[in-house]
Amino acid sequence: PVHRRILFGMSELNNYSDKPHKKCARIVGEVMGKFHPHGDSSIYDALVRMSQDFSINHPLVDGHGNFGSMDGDKAAAMRYTEARLSKIADEMLRDIEKNTVNFYPNFDETLMQPSVLPSRFPNLLVNGSDGIAVGMATNIPPHNLAEIIDGVVAIIDNPSITIEELMDIVIAPDYPTGGYILGRSAIRQAYKTGRGGVIIRAKAEIEEFDNGKHYKIVINEIPYQVNKAKLIIQIANLVKDKRIEGISDIRDESDRDGVRIIIELKRDANPQIVLNNLYKLSQLQVSNGIILLCLVDGQPRVLNLQEMLYYYLQFQKEIIVRRTKYDLEKAEEREHIVEGLVIAVNNIDEVIKIIKNSDDRQSACVNLIEKFELSEKQANAILEMKLSRLTGLEIEKLKQELADLLLIIKDLKDILANPQRVNDIIKTEILEIKNKYAKPRKSEVTIDYDEIDIGDLIEQHDVVISTTQQGYIKRMPVKDYKSQNRGGVGVTTHKTKEEDTVIDLFVCNSHDDLLMFTNFGKVYGIKAYNVPEATKQAKGRALVNLLALSADEKVNAILKYKKDHEGYLLMATEHGLIKKTKMTEFENIRKTGKIAIKLVEDDILVGVKVTEGNDELLIASNNGKCMRFCETTIRTVGRTSQGVRSMRITGDEKIIDLMLVKPDSEILTVTQKGYAKRTRISDYRIQGRGGKGIKAGNFNEKTGKVVAIKPITIDKDILAITNNGITIRTHAEQISLIGRASQGVKMMRIKDDSFIVSVAVVERQDEEEIDNITEQINEETQNQE
């Protein structure tokens, strides 16, 4: 009622959109004194809200001055601000003077006020409404004007249209502050039953700054009715309470052009994880209920979308019929008067004679009625006629007016007799409003990934997954991979940083699950199609941006998993434990991760392999001890178990690798000081699990401890990286094939204060490419020193 009374009160003040603004204090006084005796603050607050473009889609009040902000700032006092009706508010009141709606007495029964406004567009849906009464509540979200009008037109064109067809036109609510609307299932439920919900998420982008060293989250749109200032305080408190990690600074750079909140992240923060936590814990994502409760013939009812548009259409039909009846009545009254004037003009001499011979006005009126069989209204109109109407031109105008009135009356009667014409008038007038006032949709409807399986939308095909030494991963279609240079693999299919290189590359189906095992003993799962697709020139995406990894957690192994796989997973830890678990235990692993192996304190996972149940294994330690044993000696345990002893180790000795071997395998051994060798697997006898193992070579201070022991073939390359970033890449065939007891040959010259920290077996690369990369890396390192 207060909104209706404000709009009607402003129209009574002639405060339309084409008139000057008036002081809000005057408007409030008018409304309070005549129609709404409930206090000036309630009236002014309602008036202010109707002027805020962030509160309703189409403001009904055009305000001058300070009318508040998204930060919750209040409007200036009513004595300072001015207002008038907006242009679209004129459409709310159009034809109200033509008896289109019912009026009832005001509080002291001295004036009449409308019980409802003509509302030539569906304001209830376009601008929304919410309120609580005794035992009931309504919460109608705002919608896009063009969509709602198209829905009304669709019902006019097809009265039997279904709700499903209407929902193809009215997609979802459209909020003045924009944002994303997640999913449509709850919205469709609301449109079908009148009750449902909607999830609104802020629009945020992740940007790089400081030459790509840091990330920042830029928020351009926030959810509807969220206080921006309180939102920023809420995020700051989450950071202060350590509920969200990785945020270094928050700034509000919003201005008159729109919202812009900057959240700067720490260097090691994963921006996607931070943003997801913000959505989860702050008002960057909110859930709003929808209750389409309205008054229908004075009774509260919960309506579906089709019923709301239907009842609006019925209301507009009533408006058009009442307006037409009013116009017909006025036209017939005028026609009656003009007929009398025409009679008088045609007999003007006699009319003048009768008037001159009459004693007074009353007798003249009676005489005219008797002489020409006129009505009292016609006789009075003749008596009030000016002498100027007796000119020839004026006489023709009267006759033309009478002819026009007869046509108008005929047309108005045809409208009342033909319901289709009423529909056509509504359609024409409401489309005019759409063309004049419609705005593009602000809220973007997007997928709620909790609602659907995105895999249903992705075609199954073979893809190549490649990973690099520094933790980058990408996906390429197999056809792109095959289009490379003949036989070319490795770096020719994955452009990396100069100090990075491809360490793993495998083919899988786009719908395969990828299991990613970390040094913390956790396993993370993502679908292959969730690995970002990239071209052969791209470096890919960092793994930390795909998984919810914690600080210092690194991916040690990536395996593909297919459902109903009957094999096993073997996991080895640094402290000498090994575990065998069925692959079926690793179904439905999510991005958030699960425990893959229970680790004791300070232990880490160093290797994961897929086996068939009877494979031969080789375990190696940094002290150069190895043990070859059969997988059948390891019992199968559950996913969260700790495992059994693989090889007995002492002191600071650590397991560095787990590998599967064949009778014809060759084993590569590399030490910290750059010594390397190839050895036949036959030099390592099969032993019982849990023993001390045998020496893989003679290692001392000169050679340093063993860094890696890996299976190798002579068509591979060996990539070694030192602790200060020096890289060497060597063909495997250049490393001597010698006995197990030897220390190996010098593969890389190492400075006294450096040592090899990582070794990878990678695909072959041409000599020229190796020399160029190694030279660039070494030159860059010397410059840094």
PEMO-V829274 format. One record per pair of residues at least 6 apart in sequence whose ideal C-beta (glycine too) atoms are under 7 Angstrom apart, sorted by the first residue. I is the first residue (numbers start at 1). GAP is how many residues later the second one is. If there is no record, write none. Layout:
BEGIN
i:I gap:GAP
i:I gap:GAP
END
This chain:
BEGIN
i:2 gap:34
i:2 gap:40
i:2 gap:41
i:2 gap:44
i:3 gap:43
i:3 gap:47
i:4 gap:110
i:4 gap:113
i:5 gap:26
i:5 gap:30
i:5 gap:31
i:5 gap:108
i:6 gap:25
i:6 gap:37
i:6 gap:40
i:6 gap:41
i:7 gap:53
i:7 gap:78
i:7 gap:82
i:7 gap:85
i:7 gap:86
i:7 gap:110
i:8 gap:105
i:8 gap:106
i:9 gap:18
i:9 gap:21
i:9 gap:22
i:9 gap:25
i:9 gap:26
i:10 gap:17
i:10 gap:75
i:11 gap:74
i:11 gap:82
i:13 gap:9
i:13 gap:14
i:13 gap:17
i:15 gap:7
i:15 gap:12
i:15 gap:69
i:15 gap:70
i:16 gap:68
i:16 gap:69
i:16 gap:74
i:17 gap:45
i:17 gap:67
i:17 gap:68
i:17 gap:69
i:17 gap:70
i:17 gap:73
i:19 gap:65
i:21 gap:43
i:21 gap:61
i:21 gap:62
i:21 gap:63
i:22 gap:60
i:22 gap:61
i:22 gap:62
i:23 gap:56
i:23 gap:59
i:24 gap:20
i:24 gap:23
i:24 gap:54
i:24 gap:57
i:24 gap:58
i:24 gap:59
i:25 gap:53
i:25 gap:54
i:27 gap:20
i:27 gap:56
i:28 gap:12
i:28 gap:15
i:28 gap:16
i:28 gap:19
i:28 gap:50
i:31 gap:12
i:32 gap:8
i:32 gap:11
i:34 gap:72
i:34 gap:77
i:35 gap:71
i:35 gap:78
i:36 gap:7
i:37 gap:70
i:44 gap:34
i:47 gap:14
i:47 gap:36
i:48 gap:19
i:48 gap:20
i:48 gap:27
i:49 gap:6
i:50 gap:6
i:50 gap:9
i:50 gap:10
i:50 gap:11
i:51 gap:8
i:51 gap:10
i:51 gap:11
i:51 gap:12
i:51 gap:16
i:51 gap:32
i:52 gap:7
i:52 gap:15
i:52 gap:16
i:53 gap:6
i:53 gap:123
i:54 gap:16
i:54 gap:122
i:54 gap:123
i:55 gap:121
i:56 gap:71
i:56 gap:86
i:56 gap:120
i:57 gap:69
i:57 gap:70
i:57 gap:85
i:57 gap:88
i:57 gap:117
i:57 gap:119
i:58 gap:30
i:58 gap:68
i:58 gap:69
i:58 gap:87
i:58 gap:379
i:59 gap:27
i:60 gap:26
i:60 gap:28
i:60 gap:29
i:60 gap:32
i:61 gap:22
i:61 gap:24
i:61 gap:25
i:61 gap:28
i:62 gap:21
i:62 gap:22
i:62 gap:23
i:62 gap:24
i:63 gap:18
i:63 gap:20
i:64 gap:17
i:64 gap:18
i:64 gap:19
i:65 gap:11
i:65 gap:15
i:65 gap:16
i:65 gap:17
i:66 gap:9
i:66 gap:10
i:66 gap:15
i:67 gap:8
i:67 gap:14
i:68 gap:6
i:68 gap:7
i:70 gap:158
i:71 gap:156
i:71 gap:157
i:71 gap:158
i:72 gap:155
i:72 gap:157
i:72 gap:158
i:75 gap:6
i:88 gap:349
i:91 gap:29
i:91 gap:30
i:91 gap:342
i:92 gap:25
i:92 gap:27
i:92 gap:31
i:93 gap:24
i:93 gap:25
i:94 gap:24
i:94 gap:26
i:95 gap:23
i:95 gap:228
i:96 gap:18
i:96 gap:21
i:96 gap:22
i:98 gap:225
i:98 gap:228
i:98 gap:229
i:99 gap:223
i:99 gap:227
i:100 gap:18
i:100 gap:219
i:100 gap:222
i:100 gap:223
i:101 gap:13
i:101 gap:14
i:101 gap:15
i:101 gap:16
i:101 gap:17
i:102 gap:13
i:103 gap:9
i:103 gap:10
i:103 gap:11
i:103 gap:12
i:104 gap:8
i:104 gap:9
i:104 gap:11
i:105 gap:7
i:106 gap:7
i:118 gap:201
i:120 gap:309
i:120 gap:310
i:120 gap:313
i:121 gap:24
i:121 gap:28
i:121 gap:309
i:121 gap:312
i:122 gap:26
i:122 gap:30
i:122 gap:190
i:124 gap:16
i:124 gap:170
i:125 gap:15
i:125 gap:18
i:125 gap:23
i:125 gap:183
i:126 gap:16
i:126 gap:17
i:126 gap:19
i:126 gap:22
i:127 gap:15
i:128 gap:12
i:128 gap:13
i:128 gap:14
i:129 gap:9
i:129 gap:11
i:130 gap:8
i:130 gap:9
i:130 gap:10
i:131 gap:6
i:131 gap:7
i:136 gap:157
i:136 gap:164
i:137 gap:154
i:138 gap:153
i:138 gap:155
i:139 gap:150
i:139 gap:151
i:139 gap:152
i:140 gap:152
i:141 gap:32
i:141 gap:57
i:141 gap:147
i:141 gap:149
i:142 gap:31
i:142 gap:32
i:142 gap:33
i:142 gap:34
i:143 gap:27
i:143 gap:30
i:143 gap:31
i:144 gap:30
i:144 gap:297
i:145 gap:289
i:145 gap:292
i:145 gap:293
i:145 gap:294
i:146 gap:288
i:146 gap:292
i:147 gap:22
i:147 gap:23
i:147 gap:24
i:148 gap:22
i:149 gap:281
i:149 gap:282
i:149 gap:284
i:149 gap:285
i:150 gap:19
i:151 gap:15
i:151 gap:18
i:151 gap:19
i:151 gap:158
i:152 gap:157
i:152 gap:160
i:152 gap:161
i:152 gap:278
i:153 gap:274
i:153 gap:277
i:153 gap:278
i:154 gap:7
i:154 gap:12
i:154 gap:15
i:155 gap:6
i:155 gap:154
i:155 gap:155
i:155 gap:158
i:156 gap:157
i:156 gap:267
i:156 gap:270
i:156 gap:271
i:163 gap:28
i:163 gap:29
i:163 gap:141
i:163 gap:142
i:163 gap:143
i:166 gap:139
i:166 gap:140
i:167 gap:21
i:167 gap:24
i:167 gap:138
i:170 gap:135
i:171 gap:274
i:172 gap:9
i:172 gap:12
i:172 gap:15
i:172 gap:271
i:172 gap:273
i:173 gap:8
i:173 gap:25
i:173 gap:270
i:174 gap:267
i:174 gap:268
i:174 gap:269
i:175 gap:25
i:175 gap:49
i:175 gap:267
i:175 gap:268
i:176 gap:48
i:176 gap:266
i:177 gap:44
i:177 gap:45
i:177 gap:46
i:177 gap:47
i:178 gap:25
i:178 gap:43
i:178 gap:264
i:178 gap:265
i:179 gap:21
i:179 gap:22
i:179 gap:23
i:179 gap:24
i:179 gap:42
i:179 gap:43
i:179 gap:44
i:179 gap:264
i:180 gap:21
i:180 gap:23
i:180 gap:264
i:180 gap:266
i:181 gap:17
i:181 gap:19
i:181 gap:262
i:181 gap:264
i:181 gap:265
i:182 gap:17
i:182 gap:19
i:182 gap:264
i:182 gap:266
i:183 gap:16
i:183 gap:264
i:183 gap:265
i:183 gap:268
i:184 gap:261
i:185 gap:266
i:186 gap:10
i:186 gap:11
i:186 gap:12
i:187 gap:9
i:187 gap:11
i:189 gap:7
i:190 gap:6
i:190 gap:7
i:190 gap:100
i:190 gap:102
i:191 gap:113
i:191 gap:114
i:192 gap:112
i:193 gap:111
i:194 gap:97
i:194 gap:98
i:194 gap:108
i:194 gap:109
i:194 gap:110
i:195 gap:95
i:195 gap:96
i:195 gap:107
i:196 gap:94
i:197 gap:90
i:197 gap:91
i:197 gap:92
i:197 gap:93
i:198 gap:90
i:198 gap:92
i:199 gap:86
i:199 gap:88
i:199 gap:249
i:200 gap:23
i:200 gap:24
i:200 gap:86
i:200 gap:88
i:201 gap:22
i:201 gap:78
i:201 gap:83
i:201 gap:84
i:202 gap:17
i:202 gap:19
i:202 gap:20
i:202 gap:21
i:202 gap:82
i:202 gap:83
i:203 gap:16
i:203 gap:17
i:203 gap:18
i:204 gap:13
i:204 gap:14
i:204 gap:15
i:204 gap:71
i:205 gap:13
i:206 gap:9
i:206 gap:11
i:206 gap:65
i:206 gap:66
i:206 gap:69
i:207 gap:9
i:207 gap:11
i:208 gap:7
i:209 gap:7
i:213 gap:54
i:214 gap:50
i:214 gap:51
i:214 gap:53
i:215 gap:50
i:215 gap:54
i:215 gap:56
i:216 gap:46
i:216 gap:47
i:216 gap:48
i:216 gap:49
i:217 gap:46
i:217 gap:48
i:217 gap:54
i:217 gap:57
i:217 gap:58
i:218 gap:42
i:218 gap:44
i:219 gap:40
i:219 gap:42
i:219 gap:65
i:220 gap:38
i:220 gap:39
i:220 gap:40
i:221 gap:38
i:222 gap:6
i:222 gap:9
i:222 gap:37
i:223 gap:60
i:223 gap:62
i:223 gap:63
i:226 gap:57
i:226 gap:60
i:228 gap:26
i:228 gap:31
i:231 gap:51
i:231 gap:52
i:232 gap:18
i:232 gap:20
i:232 gap:29
i:234 gap:48
i:234 gap:49
i:235 gap:15
i:235 gap:43
i:235 gap:47
i:236 gap:14
i:238 gap:6
i:238 gap:43
i:238 gap:44
i:239 gap:8
i:243 gap:38
i:244 gap:30
i:244 gap:33
i:244 gap:34
i:244 gap:37
i:246 gap:19
i:246 gap:20
i:246 gap:23
i:246 gap:28
i:247 gap:16
i:247 gap:18
i:247 gap:27
i:248 gap:16
i:248 gap:17
i:248 gap:18
i:249 gap:15
i:250 gap:13
i:251 gap:11
i:252 gap:9
i:253 gap:7
i:253 gap:9
i:254 gap:6
i:265 gap:6
i:265 gap:9
i:268 gap:283
i:270 gap:274
i:270 gap:275
i:272 gap:273
i:273 gap:275
i:278 gap:6
i:279 gap:6
i:291 gap:11
i:292 gap:10
i:292 gap:11
i:292 gap:12
i:292 gap:16
i:293 gap:7
i:293 gap:9
i:294 gap:7
i:294 gap:9
i:294 gap:14
i:296 gap:15
i:316 gap:110
i:317 gap:105
i:317 gap:109
i:320 gap:102
i:320 gap:105
i:320 gap:106
i:321 gap:95
i:321 gap:101
i:324 gap:88
i:324 gap:91
i:324 gap:92
i:325 gap:91
i:327 gap:85
i:328 gap:81
i:328 gap:84
i:328 gap:85
i:331 gap:74
i:331 gap:77
i:331 gap:78
i:331 gap:81
i:332 gap:77
i:334 gap:71
i:335 gap:67
i:335 gap:70
i:335 gap:71
i:335 gap:74
i:336 gap:39
i:336 gap:41
i:336 gap:42
i:337 gap:40
i:337 gap:41
i:337 gap:44
i:338 gap:60
i:338 gap:63
i:338 gap:64
i:338 gap:67
i:339 gap:63
i:340 gap:34
i:340 gap:38
i:340 gap:41
i:340 gap:42
i:341 gap:40
i:341 gap:41
i:341 gap:44
i:341 gap:57
i:342 gap:56
i:342 gap:57
i:342 gap:60
i:343 gap:29
i:343 gap:31
i:344 gap:7
i:344 gap:38
i:344 gap:41
i:345 gap:45
i:345 gap:50
i:345 gap:53
i:347 gap:25
i:348 gap:42
i:351 gap:17
i:351 gap:31
i:354 gap:10
i:354 gap:13
i:354 gap:14
i:354 gap:17
i:355 gap:9
i:358 gap:6
i:358 gap:9
i:361 gap:22
i:364 gap:19
i:365 gap:11
i:365 gap:14
i:365 gap:15
i:365 gap:18
i:368 gap:6
i:368 gap:11
i:368 gap:14
i:369 gap:7
i:369 gap:10
i:388 gap:6
i:414 gap:7
i:415 gap:6
i:415 gap:7
i:455 gap:56
i:455 gap:72
i:455 gap:74
i:458 gap:52
i:458 gap:71
i:460 gap:49
i:460 gap:50
i:460 gap:51
i:461 gap:16
i:461 gap:49
i:462 gap:16
i:462 gap:45
i:462 gap:47
i:463 gap:12
i:463 gap:13
i:463 gap:14
i:463 gap:15
i:463 gap:45
i:463 gap:47
i:463 gap:65
i:464 gap:12
i:464 gap:14
i:464 gap:17
i:464 gap:41
i:464 gap:43
i:465 gap:8
i:465 gap:10
i:465 gap:41
i:465 gap:43
i:465 gap:63
i:465 gap:66
i:466 gap:8
i:466 gap:27
i:466 gap:28
i:466 gap:36
i:466 gap:38
i:466 gap:39
i:467 gap:6
i:467 gap:36
i:467 gap:37
i:467 gap:91
i:468 gap:26
i:468 gap:28
i:468 gap:32
i:468 gap:33
i:468 gap:34
i:468 gap:35
i:469 gap:31
i:469 gap:32
i:469 gap:34
i:469 gap:289
i:469 gap:291
i:470 gap:27
i:470 gap:30
i:471 gap:71
i:471 gap:72
i:471 gap:73
i:471 gap:83
i:471 gap:84
i:472 gap:24
i:472 gap:28
i:472 gap:67
i:472 gap:68
i:472 gap:69
i:472 gap:70
i:473 gap:58
i:473 gap:67
i:473 gap:68
i:473 gap:70
i:474 gap:20
i:474 gap:57
i:474 gap:58
i:474 gap:60
i:474 gap:64
i:474 gap:66
i:474 gap:67
i:475 gap:53
i:475 gap:56
i:475 gap:57
i:475 gap:58
i:476 gap:17
i:476 gap:57
i:476 gap:58
i:476 gap:60
i:478 gap:29
i:480 gap:56
i:481 gap:12
i:484 gap:8
i:484 gap:9
i:484 gap:52
i:485 gap:7
i:489 gap:16
i:489 gap:274
i:490 gap:12
i:490 gap:272
i:490 gap:273
i:490 gap:275
i:491 gap:10
i:491 gap:11
i:491 gap:274
i:493 gap:43
i:494 gap:8
i:494 gap:42
i:494 gap:46
i:495 gap:41
i:495 gap:42
i:495 gap:43
i:495 gap:44
i:496 gap:6
i:496 gap:43
i:497 gap:42
i:498 gap:275
i:498 gap:278
i:498 gap:279
i:498 gap:282
i:499 gap:226
i:499 gap:228
i:499 gap:278
i:501 gap:218
i:501 gap:261
i:502 gap:260
i:503 gap:257
i:503 gap:259
i:504 gap:54
i:506 gap:54
i:508 gap:20
i:508 gap:52
i:509 gap:19
i:510 gap:18
i:510 gap:19
i:511 gap:16
i:511 gap:17
i:511 gap:18
i:512 gap:16
i:512 gap:48
i:512 gap:49
i:512 gap:50
i:513 gap:12
i:513 gap:14
i:513 gap:48
i:514 gap:11
i:514 gap:12
i:514 gap:14
i:514 gap:44
i:514 gap:46
i:515 gap:8
i:515 gap:10
i:515 gap:44
i:515 gap:46
i:515 gap:71
i:515 gap:74
i:516 gap:7
i:516 gap:8
i:516 gap:31
i:516 gap:39
i:516 gap:42
i:517 gap:6
i:517 gap:39
i:517 gap:40
i:517 gap:79
i:517 gap:88
i:517 gap:91
i:518 gap:31
i:518 gap:35
i:518 gap:36
i:518 gap:37
i:518 gap:38
i:518 gap:87
i:519 gap:34
i:519 gap:35
i:519 gap:37
i:519 gap:85
i:519 gap:86
i:520 gap:33
i:520 gap:84
i:521 gap:74
i:521 gap:75
i:521 gap:76
i:521 gap:78
i:521 gap:84
i:522 gap:71
i:522 gap:72
i:522 gap:73
i:522 gap:74
i:523 gap:63
i:523 gap:66
i:523 gap:70
i:523 gap:71
i:523 gap:73
i:524 gap:23
i:524 gap:65
i:524 gap:67
i:524 gap:69
i:525 gap:64
i:525 gap:65
i:526 gap:20
i:526 gap:65
i:532 gap:8
i:532 gap:9
i:534 gap:6
i:543 gap:12
i:547 gap:44
i:548 gap:43
i:548 gap:44
i:548 gap:45
i:556 gap:49
i:556 gap:50
i:557 gap:50
i:557 gap:51
i:559 gap:49
i:559 gap:51
i:561 gap:22
i:561 gap:25
i:563 gap:24
i:565 gap:18
i:567 gap:16
i:567 gap:43
i:567 gap:44
i:567 gap:45
i:567 gap:46
i:568 gap:12
i:568 gap:13
i:568 gap:14
i:568 gap:15
i:568 gap:43
i:568 gap:45
i:568 gap:68
i:569 gap:12
i:569 gap:14
i:569 gap:17
i:569 gap:39
i:569 gap:41
i:570 gap:8
i:570 gap:10
i:570 gap:39
i:570 gap:41
i:570 gap:47
i:570 gap:61
i:570 gap:88
i:571 gap:7
i:571 gap:8
i:571 gap:25
i:571 gap:26
i:571 gap:34
i:571 gap:37
i:571 gap:72
i:572 gap:6
i:572 gap:34
i:572 gap:35
i:572 gap:47
i:572 gap:74
i:572 gap:83
i:572 gap:86
i:573 gap:24
i:573 gap:26
i:573 gap:30
i:573 gap:31
i:573 gap:32
i:573 gap:33
i:573 gap:82
i:574 gap:29
i:574 gap:30
i:574 gap:32
i:574 gap:80
i:574 gap:81
i:575 gap:25
i:575 gap:28
i:576 gap:69
i:576 gap:70
i:576 gap:71
i:576 gap:72
i:576 gap:73
i:576 gap:79
i:577 gap:65
i:577 gap:66
i:577 gap:67
i:577 gap:68
i:577 gap:69
i:578 gap:56
i:578 gap:65
i:578 gap:66
i:578 gap:68
i:579 gap:18
i:579 gap:58
i:579 gap:62
i:579 gap:64
i:580 gap:51
i:580 gap:54
i:580 gap:55
i:580 gap:56
i:580 gap:57
i:581 gap:55
i:581 gap:56
i:581 gap:57
i:581 gap:58
i:582 gap:54
i:585 gap:53
i:585 gap:54
i:586 gap:53
i:595 gap:44
i:595 gap:45
i:596 gap:43
i:597 gap:8
i:597 gap:46
i:598 gap:42
i:598 gap:43
i:598 gap:44
i:599 gap:6
i:606 gap:49
i:606 gap:50
i:606 gap:51
i:606 gap:52
i:607 gap:50
i:607 gap:51
i:609 gap:49
i:609 gap:51
i:611 gap:20
i:611 gap:49
i:613 gap:18
i:614 gap:17
i:614 gap:18
i:615 gap:16
i:615 gap:45
i:616 gap:12
i:616 gap:14
i:616 gap:45
i:617 gap:12
i:617 gap:14
i:617 gap:41
i:617 gap:43
i:618 gap:8
i:618 gap:10
i:618 gap:41
i:618 gap:43
i:618 gap:49
i:618 gap:66
i:619 gap:7
i:619 gap:8
i:619 gap:27
i:619 gap:28
i:619 gap:36
i:619 gap:39
i:620 gap:6
i:620 gap:36
i:620 gap:37
i:620 gap:76
i:620 gap:86
i:620 gap:89
i:621 gap:26
i:621 gap:28
i:621 gap:32
i:621 gap:33
i:621 gap:34
i:621 gap:35
i:622 gap:31
i:622 gap:32
i:622 gap:34
i:622 gap:83
i:622 gap:84
i:623 gap:30
i:623 gap:82
i:623 gap:83
i:624 gap:71
i:624 gap:72
i:624 gap:73
i:624 gap:75
i:624 gap:82
i:625 gap:22
i:625 gap:67
i:625 gap:68
i:625 gap:69
i:625 gap:70
i:625 gap:71
i:626 gap:58
i:626 gap:67
i:626 gap:68
i:626 gap:70
i:626 gap:83
i:627 gap:20
i:627 gap:60
i:627 gap:64
i:627 gap:66
i:628 gap:33
i:628 gap:56
i:628 gap:57
i:628 gap:58
i:628 gap:59
i:629 gap:57
i:629 gap:58
i:629 gap:59
i:629 gap:60
i:630 gap:56
i:633 gap:55
i:633 gap:56
i:634 gap:10
i:634 gap:55
i:637 gap:6
i:645 gap:45
i:646 gap:9
i:646 gap:43
i:647 gap:8
i:647 gap:44
i:647 gap:46
i:648 gap:42
i:648 gap:43
i:648 gap:44
i:649 gap:6
i:656 gap:50
i:656 gap:52
i:656 gap:53
i:657 gap:51
i:657 gap:52
i:657 gap:53
i:659 gap:51
i:659 gap:52
i:661 gap:20
i:661 gap:50
i:663 gap:18
i:665 gap:16
i:665 gap:46
i:666 gap:12
i:666 gap:13
i:666 gap:14
i:666 gap:15
i:666 gap:46
i:666 gap:47
i:667 gap:12
i:667 gap:14
i:667 gap:42
i:667 gap:44
i:668 gap:8
i:668 gap:10
i:668 gap:41
i:668 gap:42
i:668 gap:44
i:668 gap:50
i:668 gap:67
i:668 gap:93
i:669 gap:7
i:669 gap:8
i:669 gap:10
i:669 gap:27
i:669 gap:28
i:669 gap:37
i:669 gap:40
i:669 gap:75
i:670 gap:6
i:670 gap:37
i:670 gap:38
i:670 gap:50
i:670 gap:77
i:670 gap:86
i:670 gap:89
i:671 gap:28
i:671 gap:32
i:671 gap:33
i:671 gap:34
i:671 gap:35
i:671 gap:36
i:672 gap:32
i:672 gap:33
i:672 gap:35
i:672 gap:83
i:672 gap:84
i:673 gap:29
i:673 gap:30
i:673 gap:31
i:673 gap:77
i:673 gap:82
i:674 gap:72
i:674 gap:73
i:674 gap:74
i:674 gap:75
i:674 gap:76
i:674 gap:82
i:675 gap:28
i:675 gap:68
i:675 gap:69
i:675 gap:70
i:675 gap:71
i:675 gap:72
i:676 gap:59
i:676 gap:68
i:676 gap:69
i:676 gap:71
i:677 gap:20
i:677 gap:58
i:677 gap:59
i:677 gap:61
i:677 gap:65
i:677 gap:67
i:677 gap:68
i:678 gap:34
i:678 gap:57
i:678 gap:58
i:678 gap:59
i:679 gap:59
i:679 gap:60
i:679 gap:61
i:683 gap:56
i:683 gap:57
i:684 gap:10
i:684 gap:56
i:696 gap:10
i:696 gap:13
i:696 gap:44
i:697 gap:43
i:697 gap:44
i:697 gap:45
i:697 gap:46
i:697 gap:47
i:698 gap:43
i:698 gap:44
i:698 gap:45
i:699 gap:6
i:699 gap:7
i:699 gap:44
i:703 gap:40
i:704 gap:51
i:707 gap:49
i:707 gap:50
i:707 gap:52
i:708 gap:51
i:710 gap:51
i:712 gap:20
i:712 gap:49
i:713 gap:19
i:714 gap:18
i:714 gap:19
i:715 gap:49
i:716 gap:16
i:716 gap:45
i:716 gap:46
i:716 gap:47
i:716 gap:48
i:717 gap:12
i:717 gap:13
i:717 gap:14
i:717 gap:15
i:717 gap:45
i:717 gap:46
i:717 gap:47
i:717 gap:48
i:718 gap:12
i:718 gap:14
i:718 gap:17
i:718 gap:41
i:718 gap:43
i:719 gap:8
i:719 gap:10
i:719 gap:40
i:719 gap:41
i:719 gap:43
i:720 gap:8
i:720 gap:27
i:720 gap:28
i:720 gap:36
i:720 gap:39
i:721 gap:6
i:721 gap:36
i:721 gap:37
i:722 gap:28
i:722 gap:32
i:722 gap:33
i:722 gap:34
i:722 gap:35
i:723 gap:31
i:723 gap:32
i:723 gap:34
i:724 gap:30
i:724 gap:57
i:725 gap:56
i:726 gap:28
i:726 gap:51
i:726 gap:52
i:726 gap:55
i:727 gap:47
i:727 gap:50
i:728 gap:20
i:728 gap:46
i:729 gap:36
i:729 gap:41
i:729 gap:45
i:730 gap:17
i:731 gap:33
i:735 gap:10
i:735 gap:12
i:736 gap:9
i:748 gap:8
i:750 gap:6
END
